[in-house]
């Protein structure tokens, strides 16, 4: 963090977490006559254990992964499940949104490092190209309850001051990356999942706002024999009584200082420009003692 009046970041403390994972190796079942065991085997990806197969009672289930080892985006995705035994073998291939192939670098996943600043209000990837987490703020100093907001106010013209910042709106094309897209069996059957953003109604904006995260929009299941046999299930999250979205946020993102409203009221009485003072607080350039002048 950057301390008041400091030009560089200062580390006040650090937290280190360590643990020793415990993995299931075997499940043994016995009775008076027989005993059987289910064996779990693991592999290592980077520093994390991954289950590679489960075997026992005449069956074996194998797990294969597609791995991305770029230093900034080390991730592993389950790509195939193989079930074998009694002379039979079946496979399920899994694909994901955002996984692509490039002729130069090969397979890659369209997801940034976990420390990326390209995120929406709720922390999901939005591919905005942002290099800062400082977001745009809309202010209406005379509002009785919501003097500032980070969600665009829509048609409301009362929010007369806007502090520029990064685009933190939700983007479904980016948010779905890394999510399961389809499961295909070696017999030809397949299931495909489509997603949409969560949403809720915003009274101030008088409209529907895209919230954080995704939900299933459509599920299509085919048998691999005829397109006429495809079963499509659509999911609708609107209130059947009103036709409006049924989404209700438990709470909304908040980024303001608790002293913000009181400082604005005092600076208005002192004849200072409200937007300038608000900007000073938001950028943390105002001394804490200035804020404490107005308890």
C-alpha positions in Angstrom: 0.0 0.0 0.0 1.0 3.7 -0.4 1.1 5.7 2.9 -0.1 9.3 3.0 2.4 11.7 1.4 4.5 8.8 0.3 5.7 8.4 -3.3 6.3 4.7 -3.2 4.6 1.6 -1.9 5.5 0.4 1.6 5.1 -3.2 2.8 3.6 -3.1 6.3 3.3 -6.9 6.7 3.2 -10.1 4.7 1.2 -13.3 5.2 2.6 -16.7 4.3 0.4 -19.8 4.2 1.7 -23.3 4.0 -0.1 -26.7 4.2 0.6 -30.4 3.7 -2.2 -31.9 1.5 -3.6 -35.3 2.4 -4.7 -37.4 -0.5 -6.9 -40.5 -0.6 -4.8 -43.4 -1.7 -7.1 -46.4 -1.2 -10.6 -47.3 -0.1 -10.8 -50.8 1.2 -14.1 -52.7 1.6 -14.2 -56.1 3.3 -16.8 -58.5 4.5 -16.7 -62.1 5.9 -15.9 -63.5 2.5 -14.4 -61.0 0.1 -12.5 -57.8 0.1 -12.1 -55.2 -2.6 -10.1 -52.0 -3.0 -10.4 -48.8 -5.0 -7.0 -47.3 -5.8 -6.4 -43.6 -6.4 -3.4 -42.5 -8.4 -2.0 -38.9 -8.8 0.3 -36.9 -11.0 1.9 -33.6 -10.4 1.3 -30.4 -12.4 3.6 -27.6 -11.4 3.2 -27.9 -7.6 -0.4 -29.3 -7.5 -1.5 -32.9 -7.3 -3.9 -34.0 -10.0 -5.8 -37.3 -9.9 -4.9 -39.4 -12.9 -6.9 -42.6 -12.5 -9.2 -44.5 -10.2 -9.2 -48.3 -10.4 -10.9 -51.2 -8.7 -13.7 -53.8 -8.9 -12.8 -54.6 -12.5 -13.1 -50.9 -13.7 -10.6 -48.1 -14.3 -11.4 -44.5 -14.8 -8.6 -42.3 -16.3 -8.3 -38.6 -16.3 -6.4 -36.6 -18.9 -5.7 -32.8 -18.8 -4.9 -30.0 -21.1 -2.2 -27.9 -19.4 -1.1 -24.4 -20.0 2.3 -23.7 -18.5 3.0 -20.0 -19.4 4.4 -18.5 -16.2 1.7 -16.0 -15.8 -1.3 -18.3 -16.6 -0.5 -21.8 -15.3 -3.8 -23.6 -15.5 -5.0 -27.2 -16.0 -8.3 -28.3 -17.5 -9.8 -31.8 -17.5 -9.9 -32.8 -21.2 -10.8 -36.5 -21.2 -12.4 -39.1 -19.0 -11.8 -42.7 -20.0 -13.8 -45.6 -18.5 -12.5 -49.2 -19.2 -13.2 -52.7 -18.0 -14.8 -56.0 -18.9 -13.5 -55.6 -22.5 -15.3 -52.2 -23.0 -13.9 -48.7 -23.3 -15.7 -45.4 -23.4 -14.5 -41.8 -23.4 -15.8 -38.4 -22.7 -14.0 -35.4 -24.2 -14.5 -32.0 -22.5 -14.0 -28.6 -24.2 -14.0 -25.1 -22.7 -14.8 -21.6 -23.8 -11.7 -19.5 -24.5 -9.4 -22.4 -25.4 -7.9 -21.9 -28.8 -4.9 -23.0 -30.9 -2.4 -20.6 -32.4 0.0 -21.7 -35.1 2.9 -19.9 -33.4 2.4 -20.7 -29.7 0.1 -23.7 -29.9 -2.8 -24.2 -27.4 -3.6 -21.3 -25.2 -6.4 -20.1 -22.9 -7.8 -16.6 -23.3 -7.5 -15.8 -19.6 -5.1 -13.3 -18.0 -3.0 -13.7 -14.9 -5.0 -13.8 -11.6 -3.5 -10.3 -10.7 -4.9 -8.8 -13.9 -6.7 -5.5 -13.7 -9.1 -6.4 -16.6 -11.9 -7.3 -14.2 -15.5 -6.2 -13.7 -17.0 -4.9 -10.5 -17.3 -8.4 -9.1 -13.8 -9.6 -10.1 -14.6 -11.5 -13.3 -12.5 -11.1 -16.4 -13.9 -8.5 -18.8 -11.1 -8.0 -21.4 -11.3 -4.3 -21.0 -7.6 -3.6 -21.5 -7.6 -1.7 -18.2 -4.2 -1.1 -16.5 -5.7 0.3 -13.3 -8.4 -0.8 -10.8 -9.5 2.8 -10.3 -13.0 2.9 -11.7 -15.4 5.5 -13.0 -17.5 7.1 -10.3 -20.8 9.0 -10.7 -21.8 11.5 -8.0 -24.9 13.4 -7.0 -24.1 15.3 -3.8 -27.7 16.2 -3.0 -29.0 12.7 -3.2 -30.6 11.6 0.1 -29.4 8.0 0.0 -27.1 7.3 -3.0 -24.7 10.3 -3.3 -22.3 8.3 -5.4 -22.4 5.1 -7.4 -20.1 3.1 -9.6 -22.9 1.5 -11.7 -23.8 3.8 -14.6 -27.0 5.8 -13.6 -28.6 5.4 -17.0 -31.2 8.0 -17.9 -30.9 9.8 -14.6 -29.5 13.3 -15.2 -28.9 14.1 -11.5 -25.5 12.5 -11.4 -23.8 15.7 -12.7 -20.2 14.8 -11.7 -18.3 11.9 -13.3 -14.8 10.9 -12.3 -13.1 9.0 -15.1 -11.7 5.5 -14.5 -11.4 2.0 -15.8 -14.2 0.1 -17.5 -15.4 -2.3 -14.9 -18.6 -3.5 -16.6 -19.4 -7.2 -17.0 -18.6 -8.8 -20.4 -20.1 -12.2 -21.1 -17.7 -13.0 -23.9 -14.8 -12.7 -21.5 -16.5 -14.0 -18.3 -17.3 -17.4 -19.9 -13.7 -18.1 -20.7 -12.5 -21.2 -18.9 -16.1 -22.5 -18.4 -17.2 -25.9 -19.6 -18.6 -25.7 -23.2 -19.3 -29.3 -24.2 -19.0 -32.9 -23.3 -18.7 -35.4 -26.3 -18.8 -39.2 -26.0 -16.9 -41.6 -28.3 -20.4 -42.8 -29.4 -21.0 -39.4 -31.0 -23.5 -38.0 -28.5 -22.7 -34.6 -27.0 -24.0 -31.9 -24.7 -23.3 -28.2 -25.2 -23.8 -25.5 -22.7 -24.5 -21.8 -23.4 -24.2 -19.1 -20.7 -25.4 -15.6 -20.0 -24.5 -13.0 -17.4 -26.5 -12.8 -14.1 -28.7 -9.7 -14.0 -30.7 -7.6 -11.7 -33.0 -4.6 -11.9 -31.5 -1.2 -10.9 -34.1 1.4 -9.7 -31.8 4.4 -10.2 -30.9 3.4 -13.7 -34.5 2.2 -14.3 -33.2 -0.8 -16.2 -31.6 -4.2 -16.1 -27.9 -4.3 -15.1 -25.6 -7.2 -15.9 -24.2 -8.5 -12.6 -21.2 -10.6 -11.8 -20.7 -14.2 -13.0 -22.6 -16.4 -15.4 -25.5 -18.8 -15.5 -26.7 -21.5 -17.9 -28.8 -20.1 -20.7 -29.3 -23.2 -22.9 -28.4 -26.8 -22.9 -28.4 -28.9 -26.1 -28.0 -32.6 -26.1 -27.6 -34.7 -29.3 -27.2 -38.4 -29.9 -24.8 -38.0 -32.8 -27.2 -39.8 -35.2 -29.6 -37.1 -36.4 -30.0 -33.4 -35.7 -33.7 -34.1 -35.4 -33.1 -36.0 -32.2 -31.4 -33.0 -30.4 -33.0 -32.0 -27.2 -32.7 -28.3 -26.4 -33.5 -26.9 -22.9 -33.7 -23.1 -22.5 -33.5 -21.5 -19.0 -35.4 -18.3 -18.3 -34.7 -16.3 -15.1 -37.4 -13.7 -15.4 -40.3 -13.4 -13.0 -43.3 -15.0 -14.8 -45.6 -12.5 -13.1 -43.8 -9.3 -14.3 -41.6 -10.5 -17.1 -38.7 -8.7 -15.5 -35.5 -10.3 -14.2 -35.8 -12.1 -10.9 -32.2 -11.3 -10.0 -31.7 -9.4 -6.7 -28.2 -8.4 -5.6 -27.4 -9.2 -1.9 -25.1 -6.2 -2.0 -23.4 -4.0 -4.5 -19.7 -3.1 -4.9 -18.7 -0.2 -2.7 -15.5 1.7 -3.0 -16.0 5.0 -1.2 -14.5 6.3 2.0 -17.0 6.6 4.9 -16.1 10.2 5.4 -16.9 11.2 1.8 -20.4 12.6 2.4 -19.5 14.7 5.4 -16.5 16.2 3.6 -18.6 17.1 0.6 -21.2 18.8 2.8 -18.5 20.9 4.6 -16.7 21.8 1.4 -19.9 23.0 -0.1 -20.4 25.4 2.8 -16.8 26.6 2.5 -17.4 27.4 -1.2 -14.9 24.8 -2.6 -15.6 22.9 -5.8 -17.2 19.6 -4.9 -15.8 17.7 -7.9 -12.2 18.7 -7.1 -12.5 17.7 -3.5 -14.1 14.4 -4.3 -11.3 13.7 -6.8 -8.7 14.5 -4.2 -10.2 11.9 -1.8 -10.6 9.2 -4.4 -7.0 9.5 -5.5 -5.9 9.4 -1.8 -4.1 12.8 -2.1 -6.0 14.4 0.8 -4.3 14.2 4.2 -6.2 12.2 6.7 -6.2 15.2 9.1 -8.2 17.2 6.6 -11.0 14.6 6.7 -10.9 14.5 10.5 -11.5 18.2 10.7 -15.2 17.4 10.1 -16.3 14.8 12.7 
